[in-house]
Amino acid sequence: AAADVLTYVPPTHALASALAGKHVVVIGSGHSAMTAVIQLSEVVRTDPSTKVTWALRRGVTDATFGGGA
């Protein structure tokens, strides 16, 4: 079921490693999403078959990635 594959927090190192070889979609533009993408990029370095897609609702602006007060 979808609940088995959805999470709402950045992955821990152990969870990120368990996603090796899979296609992971990170949705959002805040700090948590950025943390998840950074953590998953380390998995991609060790297992290049891992795919990460970062989905943003809006285009990139000054407020993207936690910026623009």
Secondary structure, DSSP 4 states (H G I P E B T S, - for coil): -GGGT--SSPPPHHHHHHTTTSEEEEE-SSHHHHHHHHHHHHHHHH-TT-EEEEE-SS---TTGGG---
